[in-house]
Amino acid sequence: MGASKIQQHIKLDLALIRDAIAIENEDAKSADALGYMARVLTQCTIPHRNPKTRFYKRTNGDLTITIADVNEVGMPYGSIPRLLLAWLTTEAVITKDRTIILGDSLNQFIRSLDMIPSGGRWGTATRLKDQMARLFGCTIGYKVENDSSLHLAQTKIAREVHLWWDPRQPEQTTVWNSHVMLDHDFFEEIIRSPVPVDMRALTALKRSPMALDIYIWLTYRMSYLSRRTEISWEQLQLQMGAGYGFDEHGRENFQKAFTKHLRIGAYGLQGCPGQPGARPPGSASQSHPHPKNPVAGLHLIDPSSIRSQVIHRSLLTGEVIHE
């Protein structure tokens, strides 16, 4: 690795540490950084990389989600659709309106996602508009099946989309605001049971789809645990191992990728009860996960040892201490 690459990695690590300290010192609500994510997409994630297929299936326990590219625009993948979904869900929860206004310029919207505007073939303007077409053009199928029951449902994220932006002129304002009308069923789902997240964490982790998935899933999972729970590598891979095979080679690559983001070794996880608390505006008594410090109380499981490691502080720094 060259000197410039090393310096770049050091800068990124320092930025993550600064973000982690800021999140540790001030919770999301106080920092005006409280956002939300669609719960169903924390249970089964979208692809990390371009699957180059028109159908994509994920299974987690009794739940199977199938994403279909019905408009032949490609399958959504990577960090951008995840940031889009968090932004859209947050807007829907706050406004209680199916119609989400995106603004009158593409660069304005790029900045609202905490991304840096850039042009060209691989610039953020081009990539964002492409991923929006992929995300809003797909259909999502749900199947919940066990020994005694079967439930099937289909939905889309968007009922109608109007984008008036030109990626070649991303700063240019338009006469009409670009907007998205969310599908009725999707809208009802996200305002009924959204997952609170810290938008500062999403911004800090946006370079990695897997890091985003880990953060969002841990925030959700830790909130409702009522007892110590062991989570096997197989369960983790079913949850967020998009693109990794289930043979020995695929499992090994998934473990390497997962532990790279948490920096915690390779045995598995054990969850202790979390701290429910954050509720979306207007909610009644239902409890939702608190977005601050989601990995407090997670333990690594080493079957060959009595000792375990404890994740301390937050996902962003991934610091490890020993019991």
Secondary structure, DSSP 8 states (H G I E B T S, - for coil): --HHHHHHHHHHHHHHHHHHHHHHHS-TTTTT-EEEE-THHHHS---SS---SSEEEEEETTEEEEEE-TTSS----SHHHHHHHHHHHHHHHHH--SEEEEES-HHHHHHHTT-----STTSHHHHHHHHHHHHHH-EEEEEEE-SS-EEEEEEESEEEEE----TTSTT---SS-EEEEE-HHHHHHHHHS-EEEEHHHHHHHTT-HHHHHHHHHHHHHHHH--S-EEE-HHHHHHHH-TT--SSHHHHHHHHHHHHHHH---SS-EEE----B----TT--S---B--SSTTTTEEE--TT-S--EEE-S-TTT--EEE-
